[in-house]
Amino acid sequence: MKFPKPSVISIVFVLAVIAAAIAAGCTGTTQTDSQRTTGHATSPASVSPAVITSQPGTGGTCSPVTITQTDGKDVTLTCMPKRIIAANSDAAEMLIALGAADSIVGVTETTKNVSYIMEKIPQAQSIGDWQTPNIERMLSLKPDVVISYASSKPKNLDQITAANITIIYLDCYRLPKLASDARALGTLTGHESTAEGYAGLVENTTATVMRGVAPVPREQLPEVYFEGYSDFTAAGTGSGSDELLVMAGGKNIAANLSGSSPKVSAEWVVAQKPEYVMKVVSVKESRPYPELVRVMKNRIGWDTIPAVQQDHVNLFNSGIEYGPKSYIGLAYTAKVLHPDLFRNVDPGKMLDDYAGRYVAGTNVSMPVYPSTI
């Protein structure tokens, strides 16, 4: 994206903002403003977010860019970043989806193992573990900015900031924030039009599903036991799976338990008598889906559960449950729970469209099992 040649006034303005940030002691850190926007960049003249001045390798004059992070806090960079480290695999996929693949210079080791991402960004180098990225590797890549999870910040964050590495927080994986995170990345990289189209798709799908289940009385919503990666770890209130399940018209039997990932027992699940059992499966899982379902159905006492008796046990690939494709996961979940209400919704076609329009290869793995939806 080309910018017009800055005027003397604009250059003076930028220098004044930078000087104010340095005087406030915020150079190289991510400070925030009390205002929250809808996800679009706001003019630095209308709000007072902190200005991040650590922008190596920009090579010339530029204009400030302001975005809203996942936590709702505004942050301004003095220049649009050209070199980005995606310390978050979901942000890496979304950057590719928006057309900013060439800007990615670094990714985590987890992302390096995702073939449909890495084949689009062969230039990206590993910075190690996403929880404790390697500082030396990050510095060697001369990033303008590092994108990390807002909900799970790096454990060595103090070392990252001490190294004067600019870091911002965009989750890009939880459905309620997916559209705003996409708009933020679009503004950050100059791909606003593509981001707006994607965000509209997310919002329209979400609205369609929620509108479809709205007439169903709460007492008639199907009760669901939703299990995380680990056996007998339920998706509690506040988890991504809980948010998606509720939007899709399901009643989470673990909603009253404390924590977002409460541990439960086989006996507890039996006592709740859920009508549906759902489980999100990690990309690291090597066992075939049919075997996983068989093992779950054979848990002690589970033959008495309505979900098992009616063959309502479904597995969800983590890539469809979380991340840029989670709006499609919402459609799959709604169709599993309310097949009659969503007879005309085709999640498989939605996934094919995403692969054709945004990130090729994302429709290869089985998203949901059984796949007769």
C-alpha positions as CSV (number, residue, x, y, z in Angstrom):
1,M,0.0,0.0,0.0
2,K,1.5,3.3,-1.0
3,F,1.2,6.4,1.1
4,P,1.4,10.0,-0.2
5,K,4.5,12.0,0.5
6,P,4.2,13.4,4.0
7,S,4.0,17.2,4.4
8,V,6.3,19.1,6.7
9,I,3.3,19.5,9.1
10,S,2.7,15.7,9.3
11,I,6.4,15.1,10.0
12,V,6.4,17.7,12.7
13,F,3.3,16.1,14.2
14,V,4.9,12.6,14.3
15,L,8.1,13.9,15.9
16,A,6.0,15.7,18.5
17,V,4.1,12.5,19.3
18,I,7.4,10.5,19.6
19,A,8.9,13.2,21.9
20,A,5.8,13.1,24.1
21,A,6.0,9.3,24.4
22,I,9.7,9.4,25.3
23,A,9.0,12.0,27.9
24,A,6.3,9.8,29.4
25,G,8.8,6.9,29.6
26,C,6.9,4.6,27.3
27,T,9.5,4.0,24.5
28,G,9.5,0.4,23.4
29,T,6.6,-0.6,25.5
30,T,2.9,-1.2,24.9
31,Q,0.9,1.3,26.9
32,T,-2.8,1.8,26.5
33,D,-5.6,4.2,26.4
34,S,-8.8,4.1,28.4
35,Q,-11.0,4.3,25.3
36,R,-12.0,1.3,23.3
37,T,-12.9,1.4,19.6
38,T,-14.8,-1.1,17.5
39,G,-11.6,-2.5,16.0
40,H,-10.9,0.1,13.4
41,A,-7.7,2.2,13.7
42,T,-8.5,5.6,15.2
43,S,-6.8,8.9,14.5
44,P,-4.1,9.8,17.0
45,A,-5.7,13.2,17.1
46,S,-8.9,11.8,18.5
47,V,-7.6,9.5,21.2
48,S,-4.4,9.3,23.2
49,P,-3.0,5.8,23.0
50,A,0.7,5.2,23.6
51,V,3.0,5.5,20.7
52,I,5.5,2.7,20.2
53,T,8.6,4.1,18.8
54,S,10.8,1.0,18.3
55,Q,10.4,0.5,14.6
56,P,13.7,-0.7,13.1
57,G,14.2,-1.2,9.4
58,T,11.4,1.1,8.2
59,G,13.9,3.1,6.1
60,G,12.2,6.5,5.7
61,T,9.3,8.6,6.7
62,C,5.8,7.1,7.3
63,S,2.5,7.7,9.1
64,P,1.4,6.4,12.5
65,V,-1.0,3.5,12.6
66,T,-3.4,2.8,15.5
67,I,-5.2,-0.4,16.3
68,T,-7.3,-1.9,19.1
69,Q,-5.8,-5.0,20.6
70,T,-7.9,-8.0,21.7
71,D,-8.2,-6.7,25.2
72,G,-9.8,-3.5,23.9
73,K,-6.7,-1.3,24.5
74,D,-5.5,1.0,21.8
75,V,-1.9,1.1,20.7
76,T,-0.1,3.2,18.1
77,L,3.0,2.4,16.1
78,T,4.9,5.2,14.4
79,C,5.0,3.2,11.1
80,M,3.2,0.4,9.4
81,P,5.3,-2.7,10.2
82,K,7.1,-4.4,7.3
83,R,8.7,-7.2,9.3
84,I,6.3,-9.1,11.6
85,I,7.0,-12.0,14.0
86,A,3.8,-14.0,14.5
87,A,4.3,-15.5,18.0
88,N,0.8,-16.8,17.6
89,S,-0.1,-19.5,15.0
90,D,-3.7,-18.1,14.6
91,A,-2.3,-14.6,13.9
92,A,0.0,-16.2,11.3
93,E,-2.9,-17.8,9.5
94,M,-4.9,-14.6,9.6
95,L,-2.1,-12.6,8.2
96,I,-1.9,-15.0,5.3
97,A,-5.7,-14.9,4.9
98,L,-5.5,-11.1,4.6
99,G,-2.7,-11.1,2.0
100,A,0.1,-10.1,4.3
101,A,2.2,-13.4,4.1
102,D,5.3,-11.6,2.8
103,S,5.5,-9.5,6.0
104,I,6.0,-12.6,8.3
105,V,9.7,-13.1,9.1
106,G,9.3,-15.3,12.2
107,V,6.9,-17.9,13.7
108,T,6.9,-20.2,16.6
109,E,7.9,-23.9,16.5
110,T,4.3,-24.9,16.7
111,T,3.5,-23.0,13.6
112,K,6.5,-24.5,11.8
113,N,4.7,-27.9,12.1
114,V,1.6,-26.6,10.3
115,S,2.2,-27.4,6.6
116,Y,-0.7,-25.4,5.1
117,I,0.7,-22.3,6.8
118,M,4.5,-22.8,6.2
119,E,4.1,-23.5,2.5
120,K,2.9,-19.9,2.2
121,I,5.7,-18.4,4.3
122,P,8.9,-20.4,3.5
123,Q,10.9,-17.3,4.5
124,A,9.7,-17.4,8.1
125,Q,12.2,-18.6,10.7
126,S,11.4,-20.3,14.1
127,I,11.7,-18.2,17.3
128,G,11.2,-21.3,19.4
129,D,8.4,-22.1,21.9
130,W,5.4,-19.7,21.8
131,Q,5.4,-19.4,25.6
132,T,9.1,-18.6,26.0
133,P,10.3,-17.4,22.6
134,N,14.1,-17.1,22.0
135,I,15.1,-13.5,22.4
136,E,18.3,-13.8,20.4
137,R,16.4,-15.3,17.4
138,M,13.8,-12.6,17.6
139,L,16.4,-9.8,17.6
140,S,18.3,-11.4,14.6
141,L,15.1,-11.1,12.5
142,K,14.9,-7.3,13.1
143,P,11.2,-7.3,13.6
144,D,9.1,-4.1,13.5
145,V,6.6,-5.8,15.7
146,V,5.8,-9.1,17.4
147,I,2.2,-10.3,17.6
148,S,1.4,-12.4,20.7
149,Y,-1.7,-13.8,22.4
150,A,-3.5,-11.4,24.6
151,S,-5.0,-14.2,26.6
152,S,-1.7,-15.9,27.2
153,K,1.3,-13.5,27.2
154,P,4.8,-14.9,26.9
155,K,6.3,-16.0,30.2
156,N,9.5,-14.1,29.4
157,L,7.7,-10.9,28.5
158,D,10.0,-8.8,30.7
159,Q,13.0,-10.0,28.7
160,I,11.2,-9.2,25.4
161,T,10.5,-5.7,26.5
162,A,13.9,-5.2,28.0
163,A,15.4,-6.1,24.6
164,N,13.3,-3.2,23.1
165,I,11.2,-5.5,21.0
166,T,7.8,-4.1,20.2
167,I,5.0,-6.5,21.1
168,I,1.2,-6.2,20.5
169,Y,-1.6,-8.5,21.5
170,L,-4.1,-10.0,19.1
171,D,-5.5,-13.5,19.8
172,C,-7.1,-14.2,16.4
173,Y,-8.7,-17.3,17.7
174,R,-11.8,-16.7,19.9
175,L,-15.0,-16.2,17.9
176,P,-16.4,-13.2,19.8
177,K,-13.2,-11.2,19.0
178,L,-12.4,-12.6,15.6
179,A,-13.9,-9.8,13.5
180,S,-12.3,-7.0,15.5
181,D,-8.9,-8.8,15.5
182,A,-9.1,-9.2,11.7
183,R,-9.9,-5.5,11.3
184,A,-6.9,-4.6,13.5
185,L,-4.6,-6.8,11.4
186,G,-6.0,-5.3,8.3
187,T,-5.2,-1.8,9.5
188,L,-1.8,-2.8,10.7
189,T,-0.8,-4.3,7.4
190,G,-2.7,-2.1,4.9
191,H,-5.2,-4.8,4.0
192,E,-8.3,-3.1,5.3
193,S,-10.6,-4.1,2.4
194,T,-9.8,-7.9,2.7
195,A,-10.1,-7.7,6.5
196,E,-13.5,-6.0,6.2
197,G,-14.7,-8.7,3.9
198,Y,-13.6,-11.5,6.2
199,A,-14.9,-9.7,9.3
200,G,-18.3,-9.3,7.6
201,L,-18.3,-13.0,6.8
202,V,-17.6,-13.9,10.5
203,E,-20.3,-11.5,11.8
204,N,-22.9,-12.6,9.2
205,T,-22.4,-16.3,10.0
206,T,-22.6,-15.6,13.8
207,A,-25.7,-13.5,13.4
208,T,-27.4,-16.2,11.2
209,V,-26.7,-18.9,13.7
210,M,-27.8,-16.9,16.7
211,R,-30.9,-15.8,14.9
212,G,-31.7,-19.4,14.0
213,V,-31.6,-20.7,17.6
214,A,-33.1,-17.6,19.3
215,P,-36.7,-19.0,19.1
216,V,-35.8,-22.2,21.0
217,P,-36.9,-21.9,24.6
218,R,-34.0,-22.3,27.0
219,E,-35.4,-25.3,28.7
220,Q,-35.5,-27.1,25.3
221,L,-31.8,-26.4,24.4
222,P,-29.9,-29.7,24.3
223,E,-27.5,-30.3,27.2
224,V,-23.9,-30.9,26.2
225,Y,-20.7,-32.2,27.8
226,F,-17.9,-30.5,25.9
227,E,-14.4,-31.9,26.6
228,G,-11.1,-30.3,26.0
229,Y,-7.9,-31.9,24.7
230,S,-7.3,-33.8,28.0
231,D,-9.7,-36.5,29.1
232,F,-12.3,-35.3,31.6
233,T,-11.3,-31.6,31.3
234,A,-14.6,-29.8,30.6
235,A,-15.0,-26.6,28.7
236,G,-16.1,-24.3,31.5
237,T,-17.6,-20.8,31.5
238,G,-15.3,-18.3,29.7
239,S,-13.5,-20.9,27.5
240,G,-13.6,-20.6,23.7
241,S,-15.6,-23.8,23.4
242,D,-18.2,-22.6,25.9
243,E,-18.6,-19.4,24.0
244,L,-19.1,-21.2,20.7
245,L,-21.4,-23.8,22.2
246,V,-23.7,-21.2,23.7
247,M,-23.9,-19.2,20.5
248,A,-24.8,-22.5,18.7
249,G,-27.8,-23.1,20.9
250,G,-26.3,-25.6,23.4
251,K,-26.6,-25.8,27.2
252,N,-23.2,-26.4,28.7
253,I,-23.5,-28.9,31.7
254,A,-20.2,-27.5,33.1
255,A,-21.4,-23.9,33.1
256,N,-21.8,-23.9,36.9
257,L,-18.3,-25.4,37.6
258,S,-15.5,-23.0,38.6
259,G,-12.8,-22.2,36.2
260,S,-12.6,-22.3,32.4
261,S,-11.2,-25.9,32.3
262,P,-12.6,-27.8,35.3
263,K,-11.7,-31.4,35.9
264,V,-14.6,-33.8,36.1
265,S,-15.1,-37.5,36.5
266,A,-16.8,-40.2,34.4
267,E,-19.4,-40.5,37.1
268,W,-20.1,-36.8,37.1
269,V,-20.8,-36.8,33.4
270,V,-23.1,-39.9,33.8
271,A,-25.0,-38.1,36.5
272,Q,-25.6,-35.1,34.2
273,K,-27.1,-37.3,31.4
274,P,-26.0,-35.0,28.5
275,E,-27.8,-35.3,25.2
276,Y,-24.6,-34.6,23.3
277,V,-21.0,-35.2,23.9
278,M,-18.4,-33.1,22.0
279,K,-14.6,-33.1,22.2
280,V,-12.0,-30.9,20.6
281,V,-9.0,-32.8,19.3
282,S,-5.5,-31.5,19.3
283,V,-3.4,-31.5,16.1
284,K,-0.9,-33.6,18.0
285,E,-3.5,-36.4,18.4
286,S,-2.3,-39.4,16.4
287,R,-5.2,-41.9,17.0
288,P,-7.9,-42.1,14.3
289,Y,-11.1,-40.3,15.1
290,P,-13.2,-43.5,15.1
291,E,-11.0,-45.0,17.7
292,L,-11.3,-41.9,19.9
293,V,-15.0,-42.1,19.7
294,R,-15.0,-45.8,20.5
295,V,-12.8,-45.2,23.6
296,M,-15.1,-42.4,24.8
297,K,-18.2,-44.5,24.4
298,N,-16.6,-47.3,26.4
299,R,-15.9,-45.2,29.5
300,I,-17.4,-46.7,32.7
301,G,-21.1,-46.1,32.9
302,W,-21.3,-44.1,29.7
303,D,-23.5,-46.6,28.0
304,T,-26.3,-45.1,30.1
305,I,-25.8,-41.5,28.7
306,P,-28.4,-40.4,26.2
307,A,-25.6,-39.0,24.0
308,V,-24.0,-42.4,23.7
309,Q,-27.3,-44.2,23.3
310,Q,-28.4,-41.9,20.5
311,D,-24.9,-41.9,18.9
312,H,-24.5,-38.1,19.5
313,V,-20.7,-38.1,20.2
314,N,-18.8,-35.7,18.0
315,L,-15.2,-34.8,17.6
316,F,-14.1,-31.3,16.4
317,N,-10.6,-30.6,14.9
318,S,-9.0,-27.8,16.9
319,G,-8.4,-25.8,13.7
320,I,-12.2,-25.6,13.2
321,E,-13.0,-24.9,16.8
322,Y,-10.5,-22.1,17.4
323,G,-8.8,-19.6,15.2
324,P,-9.7,-17.9,11.9
325,K,-12.0,-20.7,10.9
326,S,-14.0,-20.9,14.1
327,Y,-17.0,-19.2,12.6
328,I,-17.3,-22.3,10.4
329,G,-16.9,-24.4,13.6
330,L,-19.9,-22.5,14.9
331,A,-21.9,-23.5,11.9
332,Y,-20.9,-27.1,12.3
333,T,-21.9,-27.1,16.0
334,A,-25.2,-25.5,15.3
335,K,-26.0,-28.1,12.6
336,V,-25.1,-31.0,15.0
337,L,-27.3,-29.6,17.7
338,H,-30.2,-28.3,15.6
339,P,-30.2,-30.2,12.2
340,D,-33.7,-29.1,11.3
341,L,-33.1,-25.4,12.0
342,F,-29.9,-25.4,9.8
343,R,-30.9,-27.7,7.0
344,N,-29.9,-25.1,4.4
345,V,-26.5,-24.3,6.1
346,D,-23.5,-26.1,4.5
347,P,-20.4,-25.8,6.7
348,G,-18.4,-28.0,4.3
349,K,-19.0,-25.6,1.5
350,M,-18.0,-22.7,3.9
351,L,-14.8,-24.4,4.6
352,D,-14.1,-25.0,0.9
353,D,-14.8,-21.3,0.2
354,Y,-12.4,-20.3,3.0
355,A,-9.7,-22.5,1.5
356,G,-10.3,-21.0,-1.9
357,R,-10.5,-17.4,-0.9
358,Y,-8.1,-17.1,2.1
359,V,-5.8,-20.0,3.0
360,A,-5.5,-23.0,0.6
361,G,-5.2,-26.4,2.2
362,T,-7.3,-25.7,5.2
363,N,-10.1,-28.0,4.0
364,V,-8.0,-31.1,3.7
365,S,-8.2,-32.5,7.2
366,M,-11.6,-33.8,8.6
367,P,-13.1,-30.9,10.6
368,V,-15.8,-32.8,12.4
369,Y,-16.4,-36.5,13.0
370,P,-18.7,-38.2,12.1
371,S,-18.6,-36.3,8.9
372,T,-22.3,-36.9,7.8
373,I,-23.3,-33.3,8.8
